[in-house]
Amino acid sequence: MTSLDSLKRTFELLRLERQADLEYYRQKVLLRSLHQRVQEGTTWYPVRLRSDYIGTGERLVIEVERTNHLEQPHAFQAGKSVSVFSNASGKPEKEHVNGVINYVRDNTMVITLAGDDLPDWIEDGQLGVDVMFDEMTYREMEFALREVIKADGSRVAAFRELLLGQASPGPPDPKIPQPTTSFLNPSQEEALQMVMRCRDVAFIHGPPGTGKTTTLVAAIAETVKAEGQVLVTAPSNAAVDLLAEKLSDKGLNVVRIGHPARVTEQTLSKTLDARISAHVHYPELRSLRKRMEQLKSMAHKYKRNFGYAEKEQRRLLFQESKALKADADLLEFHIVNDLLQKAEVICCTLVGCSHPVLRGRKYRSAFIDEAGQALEPASWIPLLRCERAVFAGDHQQLPPTIKSNEAAREGLAVTLFEKGIRRHPDHSRMLQVQYRMHEAIMRFSSDYFYEGKLIAHESVKSALLRGDHAPVEFVDTAGCGYNESQDPETLSRFNEQEAHLLIRLVEKLIEDIGPDTWLNDGITMGIITPYRAQVDLLHKLAEHSSYLEPLHKLVTINTVDAFQGQERDVIAISFVRSNDKAEVGFLGDIRRTNVAITRARKKLIMVGDSATLGAHPFYVQLLDYVQKGEYYRSAFGE
């Protein structure tokens, strides 16, 4: 398949994904009654307006609170697009205004609205909030693919042939001096030197706990010294915010492009909106805008029943307001230009690279972090703006989230990072020293996914929770009759008896160590499972546990996907699947299990049915590993 054929295929798969995503939204939101949407967590209703205020970048912010369904799970999270509506008018077309969620906490949601003024109808009551479909992301990805397909004789065309065609990257540039650092280990140092000398593309492969972010930050800082300014991106806002924080701590001038509602509080001061507000010419801009609003307000007083003189006065007020707006827009353009010119690092998400303020801007180097989780069409967006690209990630951890099973199966789940690293292994470096896990926790993952090349650093190699606790345990439920069930509505799987067993095991661990010691030492625990229905069940059991409830601030219960990039002292995994047909289903994506087992620092507990899991070759090897290490025991008698 040629590079153009590959891109056209990706374009078709993206269309499939968009249709699947839209259909999911249609089924879950558009075709559901208000009552059903509230029950399923895609709508908050009713809510009351608690407050409204002007937030960062002069944007209108509201805080709403839901007044029922206090324990209801929901689909709302920071950064999501929403529609705030009122049913008070009684019309079939409800009043609404769009916005973006700043944060959700318990029954409170803070939203930055799209308009400048609070709608009149917001005082009428009967307010609600709907999840919205993210059309803009698909539009930008499709635009990027079209640009890459039609590119001819340009740098973009060269990237296309390098990453998808037969072209090879140029040799390292020998003129670039080798940077040396005192804080990087040899494999990190090697990755840094490869990045500095590469002419086209470089790939940093960072397995769990190997200091990928540390290496990347060092490489970006060195690149800034050489080039003055770099573009730094990642698929998620959380990953971008982490890099923005670390780079800022290095003393670099960072500007974070993106909606203030989508960034963390720590990164808020680095956003373009906040930087504009802190600019020396901002008072002048604010004064122009205030005067403009006053003139508009005066003009609107002449609404009806007025003669020629009033009409002329209104026209002059609007004319003056328009002239002030033009002056304000020009001043804002100069402020933004000044901030971007002086910035050493421009940070944004992959889709954020298409932000209007970055149009026409080019960068010598672009860094793409978490590239193993980035959809290929999104990865092309920053490549339209740079001369060389550095990808960092791990294709042995979670792939991108894809709604269309067909699109995933046909290749949309394969990222540009994975295609590039397989095509150009000489231009990639794998980080090898990991600083997270006890050697016994690391060993299976290292042997299976990383060619046995991972090395546990001395600081973690033998670190146990307590001397008499083995670092790994596999508790086998085979023969116990702990059969899985399926939630008829969500179709998610759960295993009630396995959940009870897992909770008993972690309670026993807490009892052995002592709840006070656990609390005083701040020992953290993650209870992980691949299935949402099992998460909900484990939450209920933990809430009623006299051991776990007092430690709830140290214990996190969530899906594997939610744990990517995180770590805990103790990880307890419920595999859930236990059936007569030996079907592993979702567990067949073994990268998900790799993520789960590599979150643990000192103790890993796995609970599963070997009779079901053993139908898959990966789990056969995992079971073999725990048996050889004497980490295996049966659930009988537990």
Secondary structure, DSSP 8 states (H G I E B T S, - for coil): --HHHHHHHHHHHHHHHHHHHHHHHIIIIITS-HHHHHHHTSEEEEEEEEEEEE-GGG-EEEEEEE-S-TT---S--TT-EEEEEE-TT--SS-EEEEEEEEEEETTEEEEEESSSS--GGGGG--EEEEE---HHHHHHHHHHHHHHHH--SSHHHHHHHHHHSS-------TTS-----SSS-HHHHHHHHHHHH-SSEEEEE--TTS-HHHHHHHHHHHHHHHHS-EEEEESSHHHHHHHHHHHHHTT--EEE-S-GGGS-TTTGGGBHHHHHHTSTTHHHHHHHHHHHHHHHHHHHT--SS--HHHHHHHHHHHHHHHHHHHHHHHHHHHHHHHHHHH-SEEEEETGGGG-GGGTT--EEEEEESSGGGS-HHHHHHHHTTEEEEEEEE-TTS-----S-HHHIIIIITS-HHHHHHHH-GGGEEE--EESSS-HHHHHHHHHHHSTT--EE-HHHHT--SSTTS-SEEEEE-TTTT---EE-TTT--EE-HHHHHHHHHHHHHHHHHH-HHHHHHHT--EEEEES-HHHHHHHHHHHHT-TTTGGGGGGEEEEEHHHHTT--EEEEEEE-----TT---GGGG-HHHHHHHHTTEEEEEEEEE-HHHHTTSHHHHHHHHHHHHTT-EEESTT-
